[in-house]
């Protein structure tokens, strides 16, 4: 048992160090406000229709409004970094979680803490993968992953959303494009 713990602790320490290094290198590129560019972004309704096309007509009528209500394009995003990665979406609760992949419970309606994954309480993890900030929300009935990348010139932020659920016949995937406000 001791032999297993030492390598596991070393791996955990290396991952934390790598995460801290990524945070220090990439956070300035993400920091600040970003405004949605609807013309460059995907049509979410069309993507929802594609995702639920394999459902029968009655189930689609239930699934479509539910997916629309949870996939509203945020007109503005604001990223800030301290001990957590903070993503503000005006009109919605701020999501704050450590960038090392440590899971936190988060209440999607209030933004406050909660104690278990139930109803509006989800588990959020945030990690750096290469130069992308990956935010994952797990709930009782599925998962949403937001992958944020910044263009090499620092003027465009792309958010690729992937929603999966045993209830969906195909993942819902769409892309939102943001620019720095002038």
Beta strands, then each sheet from edge to edge (+ up, - down):
strand 1: 32-36
strand 2: 76-81
strand 3: 85-89
strand 4: 92-97
strand 5: 104-107
strand 6: 121-129
strand 7: 132-139
strand 8: 142-150
strand 9: 156-164
strand 10: 172-179
sheet 1: 4+ 3- 2+ 1- 10+ 9- 8+ 7- 6+ 5-
end
